[in-house]
Amino acid sequence: MKIAIVGAGINGATAAVELAQRGHDVTLLDPGPLPHPLAATTDISKVVRLEYGADQEYMELAEQALAGWQEWNREFGQDLFHQTGVLYLKRDEMKRGTYEWHSWRLLNKRKHHPQRLDASEIKKRFPAWNTRRYVDGFYDPEGGFAESGRVLLRLVEKALALGVRLRADKAFQELHETNGFVRGLVTQDGRKLYADRVLVTAGAWTHYLLPWLKPYFRANGMPVFYLVPNEPEAFRSTVFPVFAADTSLTGYYGFPINRDGVVKIARHWDGREMHPESDERVVTASEDKDLRAFLRSTFPALAQVPIIHRRICMYSDTWDGHFWIDHDPEHEGLVVAAGDSGHGFKFAPVLGKLIADAVEQNPNPLLQKFRWRPEVKPRKTEEVARFVKRK
Ligand SMILES: Cc1cc2nc3c(=O)[nH]c(=O)nc-3n(C[C@H](O)[C@H](O)[C@H](O)COP(=O)(O)OP(=O)(O)OC[C@H]3O[C@@H](n4cnc5c(N)ncnc54)[C@H](O)[C@@H]3O)c2cc1C
């Protein structure tokens, strides 16, 4: 088929590679430059983890992705995935029913080897942590982080080598449709691009480009901070791996120091709803203040260090936190792959196959979870609070 893909973030790039490998004629559009500075994919690091609470489907998919990351490191001839392990620490006992407890149980059930930690073990192995506040948790040696922006560039190179036509100076304006059949798309400079399928992978922009999707998606901005520690040694991955600091309570998670001497810390929280190109897309003084309070309570050695960069990164949120990968029943020929809800990048090595199966309408059991589901409604306020805490 002739396939036009709208948006060259990780969803678009992995789909372009897979669809080209399956012999389709693929054009990939993005206003560019790539990686696009406002894209969610564009960053120095993203967490790669197995832990998904009690959700076995996500853990299985994450296991496949982990094998894929090892394979990509070999294929790319450089490590863009770093297996530092992931640390989940709690401010109280890891109780039954919590996200960490369910993850611990499922990891053990699936024969992984997470290491349980108490306060003295945390102090000995991960001395940057304030062990008067963090007393329980576990370390999973299998996870780590991937250099998302650099991975994106390698995949775009791969797509070009497979004959994908990249238009990194073109923006989608609207579908080109006749009688409910998608014939292609129109770009913002008024040109028509004919295609058998239009695949929209525009992340947080998706429901702005396809307004009838507004009831199902929100674009939520999350704060991300880049700090320069005074004692770099204390933040090397051997003693400061990727971490989640009692996320259902604080929302904060972060990464070891990178080759440029930077420690990235971000917050997974309610977020602020906005258009991805809104003027409001700046980190606020209160988000800064919250971070400083968190650092004082958790990493005293980082409490006063300089923040050299801040950004608001956009989630394409769905109401149930699951991805949205399916054909639009009202627009024959349109396929949407968005709704990352802040957790899609880690699946990059298996994402292309998933999206390509959806485009080709191949039977793939996992696509049931990501199907077109207008029946999923916004949660009541108190439910949202509980849901955000759990996600
Ligand atoms: C703060 C934050 C932290 C995250 N941390 C993690 C993590 O630790 N682990 C993890 O697994 N995931 C994480 N994620 C989620 C991950 O970043 C996303 O799942 C992934 O990057 C989404 O990719 P995408 O291709 O859907 O969207 P994007 O990367 O946003 O790409 C969308 C593309 O669409 C393009 N576009 C926009 N408008 C148009 C148009 N009109 N025409 C053509 N193209 C257009 C944009 O230029 C952009 O390149 C995080 C996300 C955020 C925001």
The ligand as a Gaussian input file, in Angstrom:
#p B3LYP/6-31G(d) Opt

LIG

0 1
 C        7.826000      14.117000      30.497000
 C        7.762000      12.823000      29.727000
 C        8.497000      11.767000      30.192000
 C        8.397000      10.525000      29.561000
 N        9.141000       9.512000      30.055000
 C        9.038000       8.298000      29.482000
 C        9.819000       7.232000      29.981000
 O       10.609000       7.429000      30.921000
 N        9.679000       6.013000      29.400000
 C        8.817000       5.800000      28.361000
 O        8.688000       4.659000      27.921000
 N        8.071000       6.810000      27.832000
 C        8.169000       8.037000      28.386000
 N        7.445000       9.078000      27.884000
 C        6.514000       8.824000      26.764000
 C        7.242000       8.916000      25.427000
 O        7.971000      10.107000      25.368000
 C        6.174000       8.818000      24.337000
 O        5.516000       7.588000      24.448000
 C        6.722000       8.922000      22.920000
 O        7.782000       9.801000      22.828000
 C        5.565000       9.369000      22.024000
 O        6.035000       9.419000      20.714000
 P        5.097000       9.924000      19.538000
 O        5.811000       9.574000      18.290000
 O        3.723000       9.408000      19.748000
 O        4.966000      11.504000      19.750000
 P        6.063000      12.658000      19.599000
 O        7.415000      12.184000      19.945000
 O        5.546000      13.829000      20.334000
 O        6.085000      12.960000      18.019000
 C        4.993000      13.570000      17.388000
 C        5.531000      14.197000      16.101000
 O        4.404000      14.731000      15.382000
 C        4.869000      15.865000      14.688000
 N        3.759000      16.710000      14.247000
 C        3.036000      17.585000      14.984000
 N        2.136000      18.239000      14.186000
 C        2.312000      17.746000      12.919000
 C        1.711000      18.034000      11.644000
 N        0.730000      18.947000      11.521000
 N        2.142000      17.334000      10.570000
 C        3.147000      16.403000      10.675000
 N        3.753000      16.097000      11.848000
 C        3.350000      16.766000      12.947000
 C        5.795000      16.561000      15.688000
 O        6.694000      17.441000      15.037000
 C        6.510000      15.366000      16.332000
 O        7.751000      15.085000      15.723000
 C        7.539000      10.345000      28.456000
 C        6.830000      11.436000      27.932000
 C        6.941000      12.668000      28.565000
 C        6.144000      13.808000      28.010000

